[in-house]
Amino acid sequence: MRTILTFTIAFLATTLPLGADTLSVATPMSPPTWALLQRQLLRSNSTACREFFAKYFDERGWLLCVERWGGDDGPDDAIENCTDWPILHALGGHDDVLKMYKKAWEGHLRQFTLAKTKDVPFARDGMYYREFPVMFDWLHNGEGLVVFNLQGLSDPTDRAFQTRARRFAGFYLNEDPDAPNYDAKHKIIKSMFNGSRGPLLRKATGLDWAGDPFEVGNRFKLGHGERTYQECLDHFKDYNDIIGDHPQNMLSTVLAANAYMLAHEPKYKAWLLEYVDAWLDRMKANGDIIPTNIGLDGKIGSAVKGKWFGGVYGWGFSVVVPQTGKLAHRNTHYLGLAGFMNAYLLTGDDKYLDGWRKQIDKVNSQKKIIDEQPHYPSMFGDKGWYDFSPKPYQHGALEIYALTLKAEDRKRVEKNAWLDYLAGKNAGYAESVLRGDLERLRKRVEGMRNDPTTPDTRLADDPLKFNPACVDSLIELAMGGLPPRNRGKLLFCQLRYFDPANRRAGLPEGVAALIDAITPEGVEVTLVNTNPVDARTVTLQAGGYGEHQFVEAHTAGTKLAVNANRVNIRLDPGCGTRVVLPMRRFVNQPTLALPW
């Protein structure tokens, strides 16, 4: 049984017995600059999001744009405009942020269920079916789930969220006869195109990817620089080999993870581990390199003439950019790392990370000397490794270290300013990145206000560059976490915060938090109540989903035994202190449950 213990930051050197409620006499602390910057960033983010929502969404939550299907621009981009809004609220952003992103989510579901293609065959009855993409690749499906997959951080009891979490996961557990995406015998998702209407079991065409013909010219400016619809088709003309499984399909495991964290129903965890285990076995069978095609017979490369590196977005997927004639290397195998991270979250089993470690080492072992410098490959084709550059292969290195905190994993990570800060090598980092996010926010608001597009000259991805939510610095500094960005991934972090007085996720009003030490043994965080008038109580949670366990909590001369995954800390007006939190990592089953 997990308990929540409460204590007040104290000046007195006292040790309390387990179960004590408070420690009297708080320690005054003048708000440091970083704390004031954090609070300013939370306020400014919330204010800017209101302006963004009012400009680009209507009263129904529909995005004011021309609705299209496709990889250049499509339904996923509409809700991607609210990337990081769930985390902003979960950090302590205004409740309006939660209301707005939920309205945008609901609105875009209706908007793109009603939006239909004329020429793309599988979306003629609606681009969404059962509130989910009919069938598309997970590079784009993931983008379309950036809001939904993180809604549980703030709003896990919402009935619609819970229903959808189970329904969406069911599309991959074969619980819906319209969506036979998964082959339980061979443990594969049958196609790169999959969704609520099942897998696409034929070669894809440029039309399937680019969507119906539309006017380009001066009306729209496409993200990839296409100048005509024909160039859109040409962009995707070689995106044909989608039959069979691909590592990026492991992004779908976030659906089962969310459904599992609602009530710990075993079937969701069982499916997730079965599917990820199968990929782990394939890596071992392929010399520690993840293959990018698994045929319908379950064999590596069998849908692309036996080439383990074949298929769309494979290790050997290099295509010509039509408007420039230059070669582009588009290998998205790295998206599969999310599946291994989700499995690690549910089990704490290092085998799910060790396979990727071996891949990093294996790829970098293929280096060669060019101009007296080592160069490392990122692609593999019929003639072997290619696309060499001076930068080592790094996909997954930071993520693995952030999860394990092992010294040997740190060695695989190239120079990283955040890790240097945590190692005590960059004292000005916190203020610098907070100011950087404030400046980024200012520029985005400026761009939004100067945006000349109108609803009939605006595609769904046009406002993306103006999305004002800038939270990377807050995720690092307050949570000790990795920004999930726009692939629909879960939040992996050291600490989360809740406001018990208002029964909501996030830092209470006026409270700031700075993590400046993360070790295998625990976390050290400075908490400050910048409000000189009112006391605040903040609930700290060990891990993004309570997967860790606090052993104790102590300040200078004050220690409290905890042995729980949450602890309450009361900060008197204008007070703060540094809290040391010894932890045991990945010992609890992750949950979306709130503290009350």
Phi, psi and omega per residue, in radians:
M1 nan 2.178 -3.141
R2 -1.518 2.344 3.123
T3 -2.034 2.808 3.057
I4 -2.017 2.134 -3.114
L5 -1.832 2.565 -3.074
T6 -2.129 2.355 2.966
F7 -2.601 2.703 3.118
T8 -1.755 2.380 3.108
I9 -0.971 2.212 -3.001
A10 -2.127 2.718 3.056
F11 -1.575 -0.483 -3.073
L12 -1.314 2.514 3.094
A13 -1.452 1.593 -3.050
T14 -2.397 2.489 3.021
T15 -1.930 2.203 -3.076
L16 -1.763 2.614 3.064
P17 -1.271 2.766 3.113
L18 -0.980 2.306 3.093
G19 1.694 -0.074 3.117
A20 -1.149 2.590 -3.041
D21 -1.601 -0.769 -3.001
T22 -2.474 2.761 2.941
L23 -2.132 2.198 -3.065
S24 -1.463 2.841 3.100
V25 1.220 1.840 -3.109
A26 -1.598 2.857 -3.125
T27 -1.701 1.992 3.116
P28 -1.085 2.478 3.072
M29 -2.562 2.058 3.045
S30 -1.138 2.287 -3.042
P31 -0.991 2.109 3.074
P32 -1.171 2.824 -3.132
T33 -1.013 -0.724 -3.108
W34 -1.050 -0.646 -3.115
A35 -1.167 -0.741 3.108
L36 -1.154 -0.643 3.091
L37 -1.149 -0.704 3.091
Q38 -1.027 -0.855 -3.114
R39 -1.127 -0.653 3.095
Q40 -1.123 -0.718 -3.123
L41 -1.146 -0.715 3.105
L42 -1.102 -0.774 3.135
R43 -1.133 -0.804 -3.077
S44 -1.164 -0.703 3.074
N45 -0.991 -0.827 -3.094
S46 -1.107 -0.768 3.138
T47 -1.092 -0.776 -3.114
A48 -1.171 -0.619 3.117
C49 -1.124 -0.637 3.084
R50 -1.059 -0.781 -3.124
E51 -1.159 -0.720 3.116
F52 -1.066 -0.812 -3.119
F53 -1.093 -0.750 -3.124
A54 -1.120 -0.535 -3.102
K55 -1.410 -0.688 -2.938
Y56 -1.889 -0.162 3.141
F57 -2.143 2.621 3.101
D58 -1.691 -3.021 -3.047
E59 -1.176 -0.281 3.101
R60 -1.559 -0.159 -3.025
G61 1.545 0.169 3.091
W62 -1.393 2.447 3.052
L63 -1.316 2.326 -3.129
L64 -1.437 1.587 -3.045
C65 -2.771 3.070 3.002
V66 -1.550 2.078 -3.081
E67 -1.350 2.259 3.098
R68 -2.431 2.803 2.984
W69 -1.792 2.484 2.960
G70 2.575 2.975 3.134
G71 -1.381 -0.432 3.050
D72 -1.318 -0.712 -3.093
D73 -2.771 2.220 -3.087
G74 -2.856 -2.949 -3.082
P75 -0.994 -0.608 -3.124
D76 -1.066 -0.579 -3.102
D77 -1.240 -0.466 -3.095
A78 -1.077 -0.887 -3.115
I79 -1.442 -0.321 3.071
E80 -1.102 -0.327 3.064
N81 -1.091 -0.278 3.101
C82 -1.833 0.385 3.061
T83 -0.935 2.369 3.095
D84 1.341 -0.077 3.081
W85 -1.128 -0.712 3.083
P86 -1.053 -0.665 3.130
I87 -1.261 -0.648 3.079
L88 -0.979 -0.820 3.116
H89 -1.160 -0.731 -3.119
A90 -1.150 -0.318 3.063
L91 -1.501 -0.311 -3.115
G92 2.225 0.152 3.054
G93 -1.057 2.851 -3.062
H94 -1.029 2.613 3.116
D95 -1.058 -0.387 3.069
D96 -1.029 -0.553 -3.127
V97 -1.108 -0.766 3.086
L98 -1.069 -0.798 -3.125
K99 -1.093 -0.719 -3.097
M100 -1.204 -0.801 -3.090
Y101 -1.233 -0.500 3.048
K102 -1.197 -0.682 3.105
K103 -1.151 -0.710 3.103
A104 -1.130 -0.687 3.121
W105 -1.102 -0.878 3.137
E106 -1.081 -0.736 -3.113
G107 -1.115 -0.741 -3.085
H108 -1.245 -0.502 3.068
L109 -1.074 -0.798 3.136
R110 -1.216 -0.738 -3.094
Q111 -1.026 -0.769 -3.048
F112 -1.671 -0.051 2.868
T113 -1.336 -0.652 3.114
L114 -1.383 -0.465 3.126
A115 -1.268 2.306 -3.057
K116 -2.318 2.636 3.035
T117 -1.582 2.799 3.010
K118 -1.775 -0.643 -3.029
D119 -1.833 -0.690 3.119
V120 -1.178 2.042 -2.908
P121 -1.141 -0.687 -2.982
F122 -1.456 -0.057 3.129
A123 -2.046 0.293 -3.099
R124 -1.221 -0.408 3.105
D125 -1.759 0.232 3.141
G126 2.305 2.426 3.138
M127 -1.294 -0.450 3.002
Y128 -1.998 2.576 3.061
Y129 -2.432 2.280 -3.071
R130 0.958 0.633 3.034
E131 1.153 0.534 -3.095
F132 -2.586 2.629 3.115
P133 -0.960 2.408 -3.079
V134 -1.085 -0.828 3.027
M135 -3.019 2.127 3.083
F136 -2.799 3.066 -3.090
D137 -1.427 2.794 -3.018
W138 -1.407 -0.186 2.932
L139 -1.056 -0.684 -3.135
H140 -1.592 -0.673 3.065
N141 -0.994 -0.709 3.139
G142 -1.089 -0.712 3.107
E143 -1.079 -0.629 -3.134
G144 -1.319 -0.097 -3.117
L145 -1.996 0.251 -3.088
V146 -1.091 -0.512 3.104
V147 -1.491 -0.920 -3.044
F148 -1.043 -0.793 -3.034
N149 -1.169 -0.254 3.121
L150 -1.985 0.062 3.118
Q151 -1.069 -0.551 -3.129
G152 -1.095 -0.281 3.096
L153 -1.132 -0.581 -3.089
S154 -2.017 -0.458 -2.886
D155 -2.439 0.880 -3.039
P156 -1.278 -0.268 -3.102
T157 -1.555 -0.070 3.089
D158 -1.022 2.173 -3.037
R159 -1.079 -0.710 -3.141
A160 -1.135 -0.702 3.104
F161 -1.055 -0.808 -3.114
Q162 -1.133 -0.725 3.119
T163 -1.090 -0.789 -3.135
R164 -1.180 -0.688 3.135
A165 -0.988 -0.750 -3.140
R166 -1.287 -0.691 3.137
R167 -1.134 -0.808 -3.105
F168 -1.103 -0.759 3.093
A169 -1.089 -0.627 -3.129
G170 -1.099 -0.431 3.073
F171 -1.079 -0.394 -3.103
Y172 -1.926 -0.061 2.991
L173 -1.743 0.150 -3.111
N174 1.025 0.655 3.089
E175 -1.570 -0.136 -3.136
D176 -2.080 2.078 -3.102
P177 -1.109 -0.354 3.095
D178 -1.394 -0.155 -3.037
A179 -2.328 1.186 3.123
P180 -1.413 1.085 -3.030
N181 -1.272 -0.529 -2.944
Y182 -1.875 2.362 3.029
D183 -1.795 1.796 -3.064
A184 -1.176 -0.461 3.137
K185 -1.193 -0.850 -3.096
H186 -1.676 -0.077 3.091
K187 1.015 0.875 3.125
I188 -2.286 2.649 2.816
I189 -1.550 2.239 -2.788
K190 -1.280 -0.274 -3.075
S191 -2.693 2.745 3.008
M192 -1.193 -0.549 3.033
F193 -1.569 1.987 3.122
N194 -2.630 2.838 -3.116
G195 2.907 -2.620 -3.006
S196 -1.278 -0.230 3.039
R197 -1.908 0.271 3.037
G198 1.578 -2.942 -3.078
P199 -1.549 2.616 3.006
L200 -1.575 1.986 -3.017
L201 -1.867 0.768 2.999
R202 -2.507 2.952 3.063
K203 -1.127 2.448 3.094
A204 -1.404 2.712 3.103
T205 -1.989 2.915 3.040
G206 -1.017 -0.614 3.112
L207 -1.106 -0.757 3.137
D208 -0.992 -0.658 -3.108
W209 -1.477 -0.706 -2.996
A210 -1.508 -0.366 -3.112
G211 1.483 3.128 -3.085
D212 -1.065 2.719 3.051
P213 -0.993 2.499 3.106
F214 -2.688 2.834 -3.138
E215 -1.291 2.271 3.086
V216 -1.949 -1.651 3.045
G217 0.849 -2.261 -3.135
N218 -1.537 -0.113 -3.050
R219 -1.313 -0.753 -3.092
F220 -2.206 2.628 3.009
K221 -2.016 1.899 -3.029
L222 -1.416 2.577 -3.066
G223 -1.061 -0.562 3.131
H224 -1.609 0.018 3.064
G225 1.532 0.180 3.124
E226 -1.128 2.477 -3.095
R227 -1.841 -0.287 -3.139
T228 -2.447 2.846 3.065
Y229 -1.105 -0.611 3.122
Q230 -1.057 -0.674 3.091
E231 -1.159 -0.514 3.033
C232 -1.122 -0.802 3.082
L233 -1.084 -0.747 -3.119
D234 -1.141 -0.587 3.101
H235 -0.971 -0.650 -3.048
F236 -1.868 0.209 -3.015
K237 -1.111 -0.462 -3.135
D238 -1.739 0.121 -3.124
Y239 -1.519 1.082 -2.976
N240 -1.790 -0.728 -2.972
D241 -1.461 1.488 -3.104
I242 -1.941 -0.147 -3.102
I243 -1.192 2.372 -3.122
G244 1.685 -3.123 -3.023
D245 -1.576 2.711 3.123
H246 -2.483 2.583 -3.110
P247 -0.953 -0.559 -3.094
Q248 -1.143 -0.293 3.044
N249 -1.124 -0.306 3.101
M250 -1.188 -0.228 2.990
L251 -1.041 -0.439 3.140
S252 -1.136 -0.309 -3.112
T253 -1.155 -0.304 3.102
V254 -1.120 -0.484 3.122
L255 -1.162 -0.813 3.107
A256 -1.159 -0.641 3.134
A257 -1.103 -0.800 3.110
N258 -1.095 -0.767 3.128
A259 -1.095 -0.695 3.122
Y260 -1.118 -0.703 -3.070
M261 -1.254 -0.155 3.071
L262 -1.228 -0.876 -3.049
A263 -2.544 0.208 3.104
H264 1.016 0.710 3.031
E265 -1.203 2.165 -2.972
P266 -1.034 -0.523 -3.015
K267 -1.095 -0.555 -3.105
Y268 -1.250 -0.754 3.092
K269 -1.137 -0.720 -3.122
A270 -1.071 -0.782 3.133
W271 -1.125 -0.809 -3.094
L272 -1.005 -0.815 -3.102
L273 -1.233 -0.623 3.096
E274 -1.070 -0.780 -3.097
Y275 -1.206 -0.797 -3.127
V276 -1.195 -0.659 3.087
D277 -1.036 -0.660 3.130
A278 -1.112 -0.698 3.096
W279 -1.179 -0.624 3.096
L280 -1.109 -0.705 3.096
D281 -1.112 -0.652 -3.141
R282 -1.175 -0.642 3.088
M283 -1.082 -0.783 3.137
K284 -1.084 -0.711 -3.117
A285 -1.248 -0.307 -3.084
N286 -1.891 0.538 3.077
G287 1.182 0.593 3.086
D288 1.268 0.279 3.044
I289 -2.017 2.287 -3.118
I290 -1.247 2.193 3.102
P291 -1.299 2.729 -3.114
T292 -1.931 0.237 2.952
N293 -2.665 2.262 2.992
I294 -2.155 2.065 -3.075
G295 -1.219 3.017 -3.119
L296 -1.142 -0.277 3.056
D297 -1.555 0.073 3.124
G298 1.451 0.061 -3.086
K299 -1.674 2.519 -3.111
I300 -1.093 2.133 3.050
G301 1.303 0.102 -2.983
S302 -1.218 -0.312 3.101
A303 -1.527 -0.094 -3.114
V304 -2.359 0.928 3.042
K305 1.033 0.604 3.059
G306 1.377 0.122 -3.090
K307 -1.523 1.962 3.139
W308 -1.108 -0.379 -3.089
F309 -1.704 0.085 -3.001
G310 -1.498 -3.131 3.086
G311 1.614 2.857 3.073
V312 -1.023 2.390 -3.129
Y313 1.055 0.482 3.137
G314 -1.562 3.125 3.116
W315 -1.039 -0.458 -3.118
G316 -1.906 0.363 -3.043
F317 -1.566 1.598 3.068
S318 -2.074 2.238 -3.034
V319 -2.286 2.808 3.133
V320 -1.565 2.272 3.067
V321 -1.368 2.057 -2.972
P322 -1.095 -0.634 -3.061
Q323 -1.391 -0.249 3.138
T324 -2.094 -0.386 -3.077
G325 1.354 0.066 -3.134
K326 -1.524 2.729 3.140
L327 -1.487 2.345 3.087
A328 -2.085 2.351 -3.129
H329 -1.756 2.023 -3.026
R330 -2.186 1.425 -3.098
N331 -1.957 1.922 -3.053
T332 -1.903 0.458 3.124
H333 -0.971 -0.523 -3.034
Y334 -1.114 -0.353 3.106
L335 -1.114 -0.374 3.116
G336 -1.164 -0.327 3.135
L337 -0.984 -0.557 -3.127
A338 -0.994 -0.653 3.125
G339 -1.117 -0.734 3.126
F340 -1.184 -0.636 3.099
M341 -1.158 -0.701 3.107
N342 -1.127 -0.695 3.093
A343 -1.127 -0.676 3.103
Y344 -1.137 -0.684 3.101
L345 -1.019 -0.693 -3.082
L346 -1.429 -0.319 -3.019
T347 -2.219 -0.501 -2.996
G348 1.201 0.256 -3.083
D349 -1.495 2.088 -3.046
D350 -1.155 -0.279 -3.130
K351 -1.049 -0.489 -3.096
Y352 -1.291 -0.305 3.063
L353 -1.771 -0.470 -3.054
D354 -1.154 -0.605 3.089
G355 -1.035 -0.708 -3.138
W356 -1.271 -0.623 3.044
R357 -0.958 -0.834 -3.107
K358 -1.086 -0.630 3.116
Q359 -1.135 -0.777 3.109
I360 -0.986 -0.830 -3.115
D361 -1.167 -0.639 -3.103
K362 -1.190 -0.787 3.140
V363 -1.114 -0.786 -3.111
N364 -1.204 -0.359 3.086
S365 -1.244 -0.218 3.138
Q366 -1.558 0.248 -3.110
K367 -1.077 2.741 3.019
K368 -2.467 2.762 -3.081
I369 -1.577 2.135 3.087
I370 -2.224 2.199 -3.108
D371 0.916 0.706 3.066
E372 1.169 0.289 3.088
Q373 -2.215 2.512 3.071
P374 -1.194 2.379 3.064
H375 -2.176 2.559 -3.009
Y376 -2.154 2.520 -3.101
P377 -1.508 2.811 3.009
S378 -2.295 -0.076 -3.090
M379 -2.334 2.765 3.088
F380 -2.475 2.277 -3.133
G381 -2.375 -2.808 -3.094
D382 -1.027 -0.485 -3.113
K383 -1.791 0.245 3.103
G384 1.742 -2.745 -3.076
W385 -1.234 2.494 3.101
Y386 -2.661 -3.053 -3.040
D387 1.017 1.061 -3.131
F388 -1.434 2.495 3.070
S389 -2.567 2.864 -3.129
P390 -1.182 -0.280 -3.092
K391 -1.506 2.181 3.105
P392 -1.068 2.729 3.027
Y393 -1.112 2.144 -3.006
Q394 -2.163 -0.049 -3.059
H395 -0.958 2.085 3.069
G396 1.617 -0.215 -3.061
A397 -1.109 -0.821 -3.137
L398 -1.145 -0.729 -3.118
E399 -1.084 -0.773 -3.127
I400 -1.096 -0.779 3.141
Y401 -1.124 -0.713 -3.132
A402 -1.082 -0.504 3.132
L403 -1.458 -0.699 -3.023
T404 -1.697 -0.558 -3.068
L405 1.040 0.477 3.120
K406 -1.490 2.464 -3.103
A407 -1.052 -0.658 -3.125
E408 -1.198 -0.496 3.073
D409 -1.315 -0.539 3.094
R410 -1.085 -0.572 -3.090
K411 -1.128 -0.414 -3.126
R412 -1.409 -0.222 -3.086
V413 -1.583 2.167 3.056
E414 -1.146 3.113 -3.086
K415 -0.882 2.280 -3.085
N416 -2.459 2.063 -3.028
A417 -1.101 -0.676 3.137
W418 -1.119 -0.799 3.131
L419 -1.146 -0.620 3.063
D420 -1.086 -0.719 3.099
Y421 -1.060 -0.790 3.140
L422 -1.130 -0.434 3.100
A423 -1.528 0.106 3.097
G424 1.384 0.361 -3.063
K425 -1.811 -0.006 -3.028
N426 -2.559 1.341 -3.002
A427 -1.089 -0.513 -3.096
G428 -1.564 0.113 -3.014
Y429 -1.074 -0.820 -3.035
A430 -1.008 -0.900 -3.139
E431 -1.110 -0.666 -3.084
S432 -1.099 -0.829 -3.078
V433 -1.294 -0.542 3.068
L434 -1.151 -0.754 3.083
R435 -1.140 -0.615 3.106
G436 -1.091 -0.717 3.108
D437 -1.201 -0.628 3.081
L438 -1.121 -0.701 3.113
E439 -1.207 -0.673 3.093
R440 -1.079 -0.742 3.114
L441 -1.070 -0.778 3.141
R442 -1.021 -0.773 -3.125
K443 -1.160 -0.649 3.135
R444 -1.187 -0.704 3.090
V445 -1.123 -0.715 3.091
E446 -1.050 -0.789 3.111
G447 -1.092 -0.736 3.113
M448 -1.048 -0.787 -3.101
R449 -1.179 -0.459 3.137
N450 -1.704 0.064 -3.111
D451 -1.151 2.074 -3.073
P452 -1.512 -0.064 -3.050
T453 -1.206 2.674 3.019
T454 -2.050 2.885 -3.082
P455 -0.929 -0.529 -3.114
D456 -1.582 -0.035 3.033
T457 -2.110 0.341 -3.057
R458 -2.106 2.180 2.991
L459 -1.565 2.908 -3.014
A460 -1.097 -0.491 -3.091
D461 -1.620 -0.021 -3.116
D462 -1.087 -0.720 -3.131
P463 -1.333 -0.117 -3.047
L464 -0.919 -0.729 -3.065
K465 -1.221 -0.178 3.137
F466 -1.856 -0.017 3.119
N467 -0.930 2.038 -2.981
P468 -1.407 -0.177 -3.072
A469 -1.152 1.904 3.135
C470 -2.089 1.746 -2.989
V471 -2.228 0.044 -3.075
D472 -0.987 -0.738 -3.126
S473 -1.132 -0.639 3.139
L474 -1.223 -0.665 3.099
I475 -1.082 -0.799 3.140
E476 -1.157 -0.905 -2.948
L477 -1.383 -0.729 -3.095
A478 -1.540 -0.651 -3.074
M479 -1.730 -0.359 -3.020
G480 1.123 0.762 -2.996
G481 -2.228 3.087 3.125
L482 -1.807 2.197 3.079
P483 -1.048 2.167 3.126
P484 -1.176 -0.408 -3.117
R485 1.033 -2.432 -2.883
N486 -1.969 0.548 3.138
R487 -1.921 0.202 3.080
G488 1.268 0.499 -3.100
K489 -1.545 2.901 3.071
L490 -1.349 2.991 3.132
L491 -1.701 2.048 3.072
F492 -1.848 2.064 -3.078
C493 -2.697 3.016 -3.125
Q494 -1.531 -0.739 -3.077
L495 -2.355 2.566 2.898
R496 -2.223 2.886 -3.021
Y497 -2.283 2.574 3.092
F498 -2.380 2.662 3.112
D499 -1.856 1.693 -3.058
P500 -1.187 -0.487 -3.131
A501 -1.144 -0.677 -3.127
N502 -1.793 0.060 3.082
R503 0.885 0.980 3.124
R504 -2.582 2.828 3.091
A505 -1.284 2.651 3.018
G506 1.933 2.861 3.052
L507 -1.108 2.355 3.065
P508 -1.066 2.735 3.133
E509 -0.913 2.223 3.085
G510 1.585 -0.199 -3.108
V511 -1.631 2.399 3.084
A512 -2.210 2.706 -3.080
A513 -2.446 2.397 3.131
L514 -2.360 1.964 3.045
I515 -1.553 2.128 3.135
D516 -2.161 0.138 3.054
A517 -2.646 2.184 3.068
I518 -2.293 2.076 -3.135
T519 -2.307 2.941 3.072
P520 -1.021 -0.367 -3.089
E521 -1.553 -0.324 -3.127
G522 2.801 -2.847 -3.030
V523 -2.284 2.557 3.017
E524 -2.116 2.204 -3.044
V525 -2.350 2.428 3.017
T526 -1.728 2.182 3.120
L527 -1.944 2.356 -3.089
V528 -2.341 2.297 2.954
N529 -1.701 1.803 -3.085
T530 -1.314 -0.131 3.125
N531 -1.446 2.062 -3.100
P532 -1.465 0.033 -3.038
V533 -1.975 -0.762 -3.008
D534 -1.999 2.470 3.045
A535 -1.300 2.738 3.096
R536 -2.367 2.506 3.004
T537 -2.028 2.289 -3.131
V538 -2.161 2.377 3.052
T539 -1.674 2.177 3.059
L540 -1.716 2.370 3.082
Q541 -2.027 2.405 -3.141
A542 -1.453 1.770 -3.125
G543 1.667 2.790 -3.139
G544 -1.080 -0.510 -3.075
Y545 -2.278 0.480 3.097
G546 1.215 0.383 -3.060
E547 -1.326 -0.301 3.112
H548 -1.732 3.065 -3.122
Q549 -2.392 2.191 3.017
F550 -1.280 2.349 3.034
V551 -1.526 -0.791 3.104
E552 -2.754 3.074 3.055
A553 -2.449 2.269 3.132
H554 -2.588 2.640 3.012
T555 -2.033 -2.988 3.128
A556 -1.099 1.910 3.097
G557 1.423 0.073 -3.097
T558 -2.296 2.215 -3.097
K559 -2.370 2.451 3.105
L560 -2.331 2.172 3.021
A561 -1.260 2.363 -3.046
V562 -2.057 -1.167 -3.094
N563 0.922 0.883 3.110
A564 -2.675 2.903 3.132
N565 -1.649 0.106 3.042
R566 -2.499 2.631 3.071
V567 -2.583 2.444 3.109
N568 -1.675 2.421 3.116
I569 -2.254 2.195 -3.123
R570 -1.769 2.193 3.137
L571 -1.917 2.069 3.082
D572 -1.194 2.884 -3.117
P573 -0.941 2.293 3.080
G574 1.110 0.470 -3.052
C575 -2.090 2.828 3.110
G576 -3.040 2.979 3.128
T577 -2.940 2.991 3.057
R578 -1.646 2.262 -3.123
V579 -2.001 2.243 3.073
V580 -1.739 2.238 -3.034
L581 -2.197 1.502 3.005
P582 -1.036 2.408 -3.028
M583 -2.394 2.690 2.875
R584 -1.917 2.275 -2.952
R585 -1.736 2.482 3.057
F586 0.919 0.831 3.122
V587 -1.919 -0.188 3.111
N588 -1.966 2.625 2.995
Q589 -1.219 2.255 -3.103
P590 -1.103 2.592 -3.089
T591 -2.510 2.662 3.002
L592 -1.661 0.008 -3.079
A593 -1.066 2.454 3.076
L594 -1.486 2.850 -3.048
P595 -1.215 -0.254 -3.059
W596 -1.974 nan nan
